[in-house]
Amino acid sequence: METIDKLWDALSEYLQHTKKLSPVFIKNFVLTTRPISLENGVLTIVVPSDVHKEFWEGDLADDITVVGYHVTRKEIIAKVLTESEVNTEIPDVREEIAEFLPSAQEEFHAEDAKLNDRYTFENFVEGNSNKVAHAAALAVATKPGVTYNPLFIYGGSGLGKTHLMQAIGHEILSNNPLAKIRYITAENFTNEFVESIQKKKMSEFREYFRNLDLLMIDDVQFMPRESQTEVEFFHTFEQLINNGKAIVMTSDRLPKDLDNFTDRNVSRFQKGLIIDIAPADYETRLAILRNILKREKIEEVDDKILQLIASRITTQIRELEGAWTTVYTQATIRNKEITTDFVEEILATLNGDSYNSTKEMTILSIQTVVSEFYGLTVKDLKGKKRIKVVTTARQIAMYLSRELTKESLPKIGAEFGGKDHTTVMYASKNIEKRLKNDENFKKEVDKIQFALK
């Protein structure tokens, strides 16, 4: 291990000081990567996602060869594995993989960029639902116009697409304050285009937008179909791409489902990277609330309060933040202590479907909460994978289905991919035994049950 450690230290030093990669890149692409072995001239490393893998194989492979020869006097090549590949190729090294960290950056703001000062990588809370999108955004911010161009981020409303998009702009400005950057919604792009026609300033409009270094256009699903605006956007898009400039777009749907764009536009959107952001799982929602308190320097709130809110507001991050703001404001105005009863009272008054105090307990609801907690899918629980984390989650879900619903053992087994009722019995007994003997495991299950309330 001495040689591999020496090689890795030298490579990290080289990337940071000789190649002068940004601190954000080092933290999110280098510190999240771990060397596993060095055998027969092959350095095997483990990365968190396919985005990281592509970057290491494409942009950093030569650096490994250069530094490897300097350290070992032998030709070294890299073998890059993702976490999922590690499960099959190197089953015992998962604990060696560092948790993928959110980035830290110094905030910059250019007046013309129209960026929200809060929407930085530093304030973005990463979780299983947005990990790959976060990594892709960092890659674009590091090499704009070269990596994943265009970047198309899609997902439901209020999940963090705009935050992630604008974080790219902030990071580029931190590296190059003179970069010409603009964030704009599709609706405002349309309005500015129409206004330029009315005021006979089309040449200025085109000069401005077609000479940007980064164009970030939000909610492209709202751009009018087969209009002059769409034609103008097409030519703007073409010129920016041809000039090696970066484009980032967001939408609530995939490019192929955009019925407001002609095929020629859709085909161009699909040439880059298309990445989705899913609803945040419980752990991410809780981390977001903790981050809000840290940012606002609020220290007196019990973590159980945050756990309650995170378990109740399960849709949009925007609604999650709004729920906390409502709770805290009401407590301040009414001079009330923030207790669980007080939070229940406030949440019960909120409109919409985000909060459901009479949530029906079903096998599916249990499967959903358990799979979210462990960063899995309901399909994983119903499948035949025997990876430890999947097996544990499946058994917990079976145990809770038996404890919290009135369904029979055969019915529970059937809902887990047609398992036999004896499998459900074994899983329940195994979980009961672990709950008695493993305090940390008991805390995990308690959190899941809390989220189910």
HELIX and SHEET records of a PDB file:
HELIX    1   1 GLU A    2  GLU A   13  1                                  12    
HELIX    2   2 TYR A   14  THR A   18  3                                   5    
HELIX    3   3 PRO A   23  PHE A   25  1                                   3    
HELIX    4   4 ILE A   26  VAL A   30  3                                   5    
HELIX    5   5 ASP A   50  PHE A   55  1                                   6    
HELIX    6   6 TRP A   56  LEU A   60  3                                   5    
HELIX    7   7 ALA A   61  THR A   72  1                                  12    
HELIX    8   8 GLU A   83  GLU A   89  1                                   7    
HELIX    9   9 ARG A   94  GLU A   96  5                                   3    
HELIX   10  10 GLU A  111  ALA A  113  5                                   3    
HELIX   11  11 LYS A  131  THR A  142  1                                  12    
HELIX   12  12 LYS A  161  ASN A  175  1                                  15    
HELIX   13  13 ALA A  186  GLN A  198  1                                  13    
HELIX   14  14 MET A  202  PHE A  209  1                                   8    
HELIX   15  15 VAL A  220  PHE A  222  5                                   3    
HELIX   16  16 GLN A  228  ASN A  242  1                                  15    
HELIX   17  17 PRO A  255  ASP A  257  5                                   3    
HELIX   18  18 ASP A  263  PHE A  269  1                                   7    
HELIX   19  19 TYR A  282  ARG A  295  1                                  14    
HELIX   20  20 ASP A  303  ARG A  312  1                                  10    
HELIX   21  21 ILE A  317  ILE A  333  1                                  17    
HELIX   22  22 THR A  340  THR A  349  1                                  10    
HELIX   23  23 ILE A  363  PHE A  373  1                                  11    
HELIX   24  24 VAL A  378  LYS A  382  1                                   5    
HELIX   25  25 LYS A  388  LEU A  404  1                                  17    
HELIX   26  26 LEU A  409  GLU A  415  1                                   7    
HELIX   27  27 HIS A  421  ASN A  437  1                                  17    
HELIX   28  28 GLU A  439  LEU A  452  1                                  14    
SHEET    1   A 3 ARG A  34  GLU A  39  0                                        
SHEET    2   A 3 VAL A  42  VAL A  47 -1                                        
SHEET    3   A 3 ILE A  77  THR A  82  1                                        
SHEET    1   B 5 ILE A 181  THR A 185  0                                        
SHEET    2   B 5 LEU A 214  ASP A 218  1                                        
SHEET    3   B 5 ALA A 246  SER A 251  1                                        
SHEET    4   B 5 LEU A 151  TYR A 154  1                                        
SHEET    5   B 5 LEU A 273  ASP A 276  1                                        
END                                                                             
